Amino acid sequence: MTHLDRRQFATGMVAAAIGGCSVSVSSPTPEQLHLKPNGWVPNNTLPVLIYRSAVPATSHDPASEMERLFTAHQWPPQWRNGIYTFHHFHSTAHEVLGIAAGQVNVVLGGEGGSSVVAKAGDILVLPAGTGHCRISASDDLLVIGAYPEDEHWDICRTALTPEALERMKHVRYPASDPVTGPGGPLPTLWKSA
């Protein structure tokens, strides 16, 4: 008999209610990566969250399952594609990157930052200002990109003005973790950062 905690049960119930989503989060505690400002990349005092094997890569349609999961947790998906091969960040929105297929080596934090290898089923949550750049990827890479409700993303490739940097620091905290929902780790980890 498998025992589920309330968070896992609630996640499963929400997923079932929105179309039979069979997503189960195997690792509800994310890895945390703390980044400091790096040249023109501001990064954020909030940690990057990395959920390993969050969605089974063997499922019938991992991309659609990630989209349903993000939608259920108030992070509506906005694109299917890859990750840019140039260093950039978003100053107006937090971002979730769901690796639906393939594998990618991405540098987080700007040039000389932290190299992270993510594979199908992994999910990365990047706070506003987090630099990211694809270094290499498998030919079958497919990424699902999503942002919290009512946030509109930009693409920054140069330093922010002091005013824009101040606005970035006030991008609202999401009320819900894109992987595990409102009771998940993100609201607690980010508010305590």
Beta strands, then each sheet from edge to edge (+ up, - down):
strand 1: 31-33
strand 2: 48-51
strand 3: 77-81
strand 4: 95-101
strand 5: 103-108
strand 6: 114-119
strand 7: 123-126
strand 8: 132-137
strand 9: 142-146
sheet 1: 1+ 2- 7+ 4- 9+ 3-
sheet 2: 6+ 5- 8+
end
